[in-house]
Amino acid sequence: MALCLESGYTSLNKKNEELCGDNVESTVCGGYTTLVLADGMGSGVKANILSTLTSKILCTMVSENIAIEECVETIVQSLPVCKVRGVAYSTFSVIHMNEEGKGYLFEFDNPQAILVRGCKCRDFDRTAMNVLGKTVYKTVLDLRAGDVVVVMSDGVIHAGIGQTMNLGWQRPEVMEFLDSNVKPAMSARAVACLLAGVCNDLYLGQPGDDTTVAAVKVREKLKVSLMIGPPVDKSKDDFYISRFLSGEGKKVVCGGTSSQIVARHLHTTVRASFDFPDRDVPPIGFIDGIDLTTEGVLTMRRLLELSEKYVDVHDLTPKTFTKKDGASLLAQLLFEEASDVHFYVGQSINAAHQGLPIDITMKLKLVESLAANLKKMGKNVEIDYD
């Protein structure tokens, strides 16, 4: 069983602040994913500078396997000192883990990280280390498929203080909420957004503090191959389709002409659905042997809109898609379920588009923009042009 890591985060800015005082950096290096969530002292520009410096320095150094003591020393010497308070201060949580779920978690003054295993929360075993007079907690990670590590800034456990709650939302309530609401298939980004969304509700939409939730999930790989548009050379249809259908994973066909060619190759027909879950998205079809069949350009256009919202770290729309229109079904498959996406893009001019403001360059731009957003989600993306 091939495993991989996925990560995602969501941030709420303190009310009336343009910049977030929290910052998240992540990188993949040498088979390890390193994610750092830093929370700068105060809010606004100063906090943003402190957290950005901290997260970038830590992410770079930890990913290069430099000892945490050296990393903390570098931060202490690098951060600008606040003239008012006389200190330079940023808390942090660092996850450094390989695809097998093995690695380390380091925490300094952020709320304690939570392990979600089997959709139930538990605490990590932590060891206290003294680094330059500061207590940094270290956890040895040995996770399994489906496990999620959730880290957060203190805006999470302050949510609702003096508004909807007297003492804010404490750690036990956070864990209780996750126990009740995390589903097995949820991505790391969906879990982070879920928790940040309820914090925003507790703040009545006006966060009293910068609030950030980040998550890293160990999950099984899933490859999705997507064919959109017929190839230029009609005589090679069978060759291109055989290549598209070969290999493991799920298969998606977008576009009427593409669907007809694939169905013919598989000695079957395309059956149309007469359900219209969304009036702006054409109905899906069905081909035996293909996991999902949708219309082409209009569905892809809606899919691109959904991807823009999905990668926006300040967007609190749920990251799981329950609607049954073609774009939502595609979004659930590509954004939430897939780890690798392979596009097979046919560059033939579609006769059905004559006289319409749809041309091949528009389709190629849609695919390229979508591929860029999928890469931001951490997916491995390949594109073949035929």
VMD Tcl script that draws the C-alpha trace (Angstrom):
set ca {
  {0.00 0.00 0.00}
  {1.66 3.23 -1.20}
  {1.29 6.11 1.25}
  {1.75 9.84 0.89}
  {1.34 12.98 2.99}
  {-1.06 15.83 2.35}
  {-1.26 19.10 4.23}
  {-3.51 22.15 4.34}
  {-4.37 25.10 6.51}
  {-6.92 27.85 7.05}
  {-6.31 31.29 8.62}
  {-8.64 33.90 10.09}
  {-7.31 37.44 10.43}
  {-8.00 39.30 13.66}
  {-10.89 41.72 13.04}
  {-9.84 44.99 11.37}
  {-6.39 43.59 10.47}
  {-5.32 43.24 6.84}
  {-2.40 40.95 7.68}
  {-2.48 37.74 9.67}
  {-0.11 37.47 12.64}
  {0.15 33.72 12.04}
  {2.06 32.16 9.17}
  {2.32 28.63 7.76}
  {5.20 27.40 5.62}
  {5.60 23.90 4.21}
  {8.09 22.19 1.97}
  {8.85 18.70 0.67}
  {12.53 17.73 0.70}
  {14.26 14.34 0.60}
  {11.03 12.40 1.06}
  {10.07 14.44 4.13}
  {7.28 17.00 4.46}
  {8.08 19.86 6.84}
  {5.24 22.11 7.99}
  {5.67 25.05 10.38}
  {2.89 27.09 11.99}
  {4.24 30.24 13.69}
  {2.30 32.79 15.72}
  {3.96 36.21 16.13}
  {3.47 38.28 19.29}
  {0.58 40.73 19.04}
  {-1.18 41.24 15.72}
  {-0.89 43.12 12.46}
  {2.35 43.98 10.64}
  {4.78 43.26 13.52}
  {3.24 39.87 14.27}
  {3.18 39.04 10.56}
  {6.91 39.81 10.21}
  {7.81 37.76 13.32}
  {5.74 34.73 12.27}
  {6.88 34.88 8.63}
  {10.57 34.99 9.59}
  {10.12 32.22 12.16}
  {8.22 29.88 9.85}
  {10.55 30.40 6.87}
  {13.76 29.96 8.91}
  {12.43 26.88 10.74}
  {11.01 25.29 7.60}
  {14.30 25.70 5.72}
  {16.53 24.51 8.58}
  {14.40 21.59 9.81}
  {13.92 20.30 6.24}
  {17.74 20.19 5.98}
  {17.84 18.06 9.17}
  {19.56 20.73 11.28}
  {19.18 20.11 15.04}
  {16.25 21.91 16.70}
  {18.63 23.59 19.19}
  {20.46 25.29 16.31}
  {17.16 26.24 14.68}
  {15.83 27.91 17.84}
  {19.16 29.69 18.39}
  {19.02 31.07 14.84}
  {15.47 32.34 15.38}
  {16.34 34.03 18.69}
  {19.27 35.80 17.01}
  {17.34 36.71 13.85}
  {14.02 38.13 15.03}
  {13.73 41.91 15.32}
  {13.22 43.01 18.95}
  {10.02 44.91 19.81}
  {10.87 48.40 21.15}
  {7.80 48.45 23.40}
  {8.06 45.01 24.99}
  {11.83 44.59 24.60}
  {11.42 41.04 23.28}
  {11.17 39.24 19.95}
  {8.65 36.48 20.31}
  {6.98 33.94 18.07}
  {5.52 30.59 19.10}
  {5.72 27.64 16.71}
  {4.68 24.08 15.93}
  {6.85 22.04 13.54}
  {5.89 18.75 11.86}
  {8.75 16.92 10.08}
  {7.57 13.59 8.71}
  {8.13 11.14 5.83}
  {5.48 9.39 3.72}
  {5.49 6.40 6.07}
  {4.33 8.66 8.93}
  {7.67 8.62 10.76}
  {9.32 11.80 12.01}
  {9.16 14.46 14.72}
  {6.88 17.14 16.11}
  {8.37 20.16 17.92}
  {6.21 22.63 19.84}
  {6.96 25.92 21.56}
  {4.15 27.77 23.37}
  {1.43 26.94 20.80}
  {-1.63 24.95 21.95}
  {-0.73 21.26 22.10}
  {-1.09 19.38 18.81}
  {-3.88 16.81 18.45}
  {-3.66 13.38 16.82}
  {-6.86 12.28 15.07}
  {-6.83 8.49 14.64}
  {-9.92 6.59 13.52}
  {-11.82 9.93 13.69}
  {-11.12 10.15 17.45}
  {-8.74 12.65 19.08}
  {-5.86 11.74 21.36}
  {-2.84 13.45 22.92}
  {0.76 12.97 21.85}
  {3.47 11.78 24.25}
  {5.72 14.81 24.63}
  {9.23 15.19 26.03}
  {10.33 18.60 27.37}
  {13.67 19.95 26.10}
  {15.46 23.04 27.41}
  {16.72 25.14 24.50}
  {18.34 28.47 25.45}
  {16.14 28.65 28.55}
  {12.98 27.95 26.55}
  {10.92 24.77 26.94}
  {10.46 23.07 23.55}
  {8.39 19.87 23.47}
  {9.46 17.02 21.21}
  {7.28 14.12 20.04}
  {8.52 11.13 18.04}
  {5.94 10.46 15.31}
  {5.06 6.98 14.10}
  {1.73 7.34 12.33}
  {-0.39 5.04 10.19}
  {-2.68 5.52 7.17}
  {-5.63 7.77 7.97}
  {-3.94 9.57 10.90}
  {-4.15 13.38 10.98}
  {-1.90 15.72 13.00}
  {-3.67 19.00 13.81}
  {-1.67 22.06 14.97}
  {-3.13 25.46 15.80}
  {-2.43 28.97 17.04}
  {-3.91 30.15 20.35}
  {-6.75 31.95 18.53}
  {-8.42 28.52 18.42}
  {-8.61 28.02 22.19}
  {-9.48 31.70 22.75}
  {-12.45 31.52 20.37}
  {-15.61 32.96 21.87}
  {-14.07 34.49 25.04}
  {-16.42 37.17 26.34}
  {-18.75 36.60 23.36}
  {-20.37 33.20 23.05}
  {-18.42 31.69 25.96}
  {-17.04 32.93 29.28}
  {-13.68 31.16 29.16}
  {-13.34 30.49 25.46}
  {-13.25 27.16 23.73}
  {-10.87 24.97 25.66}
  {-8.88 22.00 24.36}
  {-11.39 19.33 25.55}
  {-14.19 21.07 23.60}
  {-11.97 21.29 20.50}
  {-11.31 17.54 20.71}
  {-14.99 16.80 21.33}
  {-15.95 18.81 18.25}
  {-13.40 17.00 16.05}
  {-14.55 13.61 17.42}
  {-18.10 14.39 16.31}
  {-17.36 15.96 12.93}
  {-14.23 14.52 11.29}
  {-15.05 11.89 8.66}
  {-12.57 9.19 7.49}
  {-12.36 10.45 3.88}
  {-11.70 14.11 4.80}
  {-8.46 15.62 3.51}
  {-6.06 17.53 5.77}
  {-7.34 20.80 4.29}
  {-10.96 19.83 4.96}
  {-10.18 19.07 8.64}
  {-8.32 22.39 9.07}
  {-11.15 24.35 7.43}
  {-13.77 22.55 9.54}
  {-12.10 23.59 12.81}
  {-11.32 27.15 11.65}
  {-14.94 27.56 10.50}
  {-16.40 26.73 13.92}
  {-13.86 29.11 15.56}
  {-15.13 31.86 13.25}
  {-18.70 31.06 14.34}
  {-17.69 31.29 18.03}
  {-16.11 34.69 17.30}
  {-19.43 35.66 15.61}
  {-17.48 36.34 12.41}
  {-15.20 38.90 14.09}
  {-12.11 37.03 15.36}
  {-10.61 38.57 18.51}
  {-7.26 37.01 17.62}
  {-5.46 35.65 14.58}
  {-6.61 32.04 14.28}
  {-4.86 29.38 12.20}
  {-5.37 25.63 11.95}
  {-2.99 23.41 9.94}
  {-3.18 19.65 9.43}
  {-1.01 16.90 7.93}
  {-2.58 13.57 6.97}
  {-0.99 10.20 6.15}
  {-3.06 8.71 3.35}
  {-3.10 6.13 0.59}
  {-2.14 7.32 -2.88}
  {-4.83 7.55 -5.54}
  {-4.03 8.28 -9.17}
  {-6.69 9.90 -11.36}
  {-6.32 10.06 -15.17}
  {-8.48 12.67 -16.91}
  {-9.03 12.89 -20.66}
  {-10.40 16.13 -22.10}
  {-10.87 16.65 -25.84}
  {-10.10 14.38 -28.80}
  {-6.52 14.11 -30.15}
  {-5.54 15.99 -33.32}
  {-4.69 12.84 -35.31}
  {-7.96 10.87 -35.59}
  {-6.15 7.78 -36.89}
  {-4.38 7.47 -33.55}
  {-7.53 7.63 -31.38}
  {-7.17 4.02 -30.26}
  {-3.48 4.46 -29.42}
  {-4.18 7.55 -27.25}
  {-7.16 5.96 -25.50}
  {-5.25 2.72 -24.77}
  {-2.53 4.83 -23.14}
  {-5.13 6.79 -21.14}
  {-6.84 3.60 -19.95}
  {-3.63 1.76 -19.08}
  {-2.29 1.97 -15.54}
  {-3.99 2.01 -12.19}
  {-6.37 4.48 -10.57}
  {-9.62 6.16 -11.54}
  {-10.53 7.32 -15.05}
  {-12.44 10.49 -15.94}
  {-13.59 11.60 -19.40}
  {-14.63 15.23 -20.03}
  {-16.38 16.37 -23.18}
  {-18.99 14.94 -25.56}
  {-16.63 14.01 -28.41}
  {-14.08 12.46 -26.02}
  {-16.86 10.39 -24.42}
  {-18.02 9.06 -27.80}
  {-14.48 8.06 -28.82}
  {-13.78 6.31 -25.48}
  {-17.15 4.49 -25.55}
  {-16.48 3.30 -29.11}
  {-13.04 2.03 -28.07}
  {-14.62 0.12 -25.15}
  {-17.39 -1.28 -27.45}
  {-20.12 0.38 -25.44}
  {-22.23 3.55 -25.53}
  {-22.55 6.78 -23.55}
  {-25.71 6.93 -21.46}
  {-26.86 10.41 -20.52}
  {-28.14 11.35 -17.08}
  {-31.39 13.34 -17.02}
  {-30.73 14.79 -13.55}
  {-29.89 18.49 -13.36}
  {-28.56 19.01 -9.79}
  {-27.18 22.40 -10.93}
  {-28.78 24.32 -13.81}
  {-25.45 25.95 -14.72}
  {-23.57 22.65 -15.11}
  {-24.48 20.23 -17.93}
  {-25.56 16.74 -16.77}
  {-23.07 13.90 -16.43}
  {-23.00 10.71 -18.53}
  {-22.13 7.07 -17.92}
  {-19.68 4.80 -19.75}
  {-19.07 1.24 -18.54}
  {-15.46 1.02 -17.33}
  {-15.10 4.79 -16.73}
  {-15.46 6.21 -13.21}
  {-16.85 9.63 -14.18}
  {-18.04 11.15 -17.46}
  {-18.82 14.88 -17.71}
  {-19.33 17.62 -20.28}
  {-16.18 19.55 -21.22}
  {-15.51 23.29 -21.13}
  {-18.48 24.54 -19.05}
  {-17.88 21.90 -16.37}
  {-14.13 22.65 -16.33}
  {-14.86 26.35 -15.97}
  {-16.99 25.70 -12.88}
  {-14.33 23.28 -11.59}
  {-11.70 26.03 -11.87}
  {-13.93 28.39 -9.83}
  {-14.28 25.71 -7.13}
  {-10.50 25.17 -7.12}
  {-9.86 28.91 -6.57}
  {-12.02 28.80 -3.43}
  {-10.48 25.51 -2.32}
  {-6.89 26.84 -2.31}
  {-7.81 30.19 -0.70}
  {-6.59 29.83 2.91}
  {-9.11 32.44 4.10}
  {-12.13 30.82 2.44}
  {-14.32 28.97 4.97}
  {-16.53 27.13 2.48}
  {-16.49 23.41 3.41}
  {-13.80 21.60 1.44}
  {-15.93 18.49 0.88}
  {-18.37 18.45 -2.04}
  {-21.74 16.79 -1.59}
  {-23.61 18.09 -4.66}
  {-24.04 15.65 -7.54}
  {-23.41 17.90 -10.55}
  {-20.42 17.11 -12.78}
  {-18.18 19.90 -11.43}
  {-18.81 19.00 -7.77}
  {-18.23 15.28 -8.40}
  {-14.99 16.16 -10.21}
  {-13.94 18.52 -7.39}
  {-14.48 15.83 -4.74}
  {-12.44 13.34 -6.78}
  {-9.55 15.65 -7.76}
  {-9.27 17.94 -4.70}
  {-10.20 15.62 -1.83}
  {-9.43 12.07 -3.01}
  {-6.63 12.17 -5.61}
  {-2.93 12.32 -4.77}
  {-1.74 12.24 -8.41}
  {-3.57 13.73 -11.42}
  {-2.63 12.98 -15.04}
  {-4.29 15.10 -17.77}
  {-4.57 13.81 -21.33}
  {-5.44 16.92 -23.34}
  {-6.60 16.51 -26.95}
  {-5.91 19.57 -29.09}
  {-8.34 18.83 -31.91}
  {-10.70 21.65 -32.87}
  {-14.23 20.68 -31.83}
  {-16.70 21.16 -34.70}
  {-19.51 21.63 -32.17}
  {-17.81 24.83 -30.96}
  {-17.87 26.57 -34.39}
  {-19.35 30.03 -33.96}
  {-19.11 29.86 -30.16}
  {-16.63 31.87 -28.03}
  {-14.86 28.59 -27.10}
  {-11.55 27.77 -28.73}
  {-8.66 25.43 -28.09}
  {-6.54 28.10 -26.35}
  {-9.33 28.67 -23.82}
  {-9.47 24.96 -23.04}
  {-5.68 24.78 -22.65}
  {-5.70 27.80 -20.34}
  {-8.42 26.18 -18.21}
  {-6.35 23.00 -17.86}
  {-3.17 24.93 -17.06}
  {-4.89 27.09 -14.41}
  {-6.50 24.02 -12.88}
  {-3.16 22.16 -12.87}
  {-1.52 25.13 -11.09}
  {-4.19 25.05 -8.36}
  {-3.87 21.26 -8.00}
  {-0.13 21.75 -7.45}
  {-0.92 24.32 -4.73}
  {-3.02 21.58 -3.08}
  {0.10 19.38 -3.07}
  {-0.96 17.05 -5.89}
  {1.52 15.52 -8.33}
  {0.33 16.72 -11.75}
  {1.29 15.55 -15.26}
  {-0.08 16.90 -18.56}
  {0.18 15.16 -21.95}
  {-0.89 17.13 -25.04}
  {-2.13 15.02 -27.98}
}
mol new
graphics top color blue
foreach p $ca { graphics top sphere $p radius 0.5 }
foreach p [lrange $ca 0 end-1] q [lrange $ca 1 end] { graphics top cylinder $p $q radius 0.2 }
display resetview
